[in-house]
Amino acid sequence: MISQTELRRKVVHILLGTILSILYMYGILTRGRFLALLGGVIFMFLLYMLWEIPGLHQFMLLVERDEDMKRFPGIGAIYFVVGFTIAAWLFPRDIALAAMLILAWADGA
């Protein structure tokens, strides 16, 4: 049986991955913007390790695994954005989109 936290993680994974893919497909997110997003996500979670950012903290309590909350909160989100950024930089747009949607849906499932 899947826990409520894991179910929430999967839903967020699929929704966020789909949204990021659509934004990339329409050119709203570019390679450079993925790098900026990655830097922002890393900065946000490093800051979060020092100070529990109120809205983010409530969200993290809902979706983050207990062991990750103790070791490095947000590490999954960082890896997620790293995967999207690498796909955007390494592959042509159509292949990158396929890789992003596979990451979002297959890994989320």
Stockholm file with secondary structure:
# STOCKHOLM 1.0

chainA/1-109         MISQTELRRKVVHILLGTILSILYMYGILTRGRFLALLGGVIFMFLLYMLWEIPGLHQFMLLVERDEDMKRFPGIGAIYFVVGFTIAAWLFPRDIALAAMLILAWADGA
#=GR chainA/1-109 SS CCCHHHHHHHHHHHHHHHHHHHHHHTTSSCHHHHHHHHHHHHHHHHHHHHSCCHHHHHHHHHHSCHHHHHHCTTHHHHHHHHHHHHHHHHSCHHHHHHHHHHHHHHHHC
#=GC SS_cons         CCCHHHHHHHHHHHHHHHHHHHHHHTTSSCHHHHHHHHHHHHHHHHHHHHSCCHHHHHHHHHHSCHHHHHHCTTHHHHHHHHHHHHHHHHSCHHHHHHHHHHHHHHHHC
//
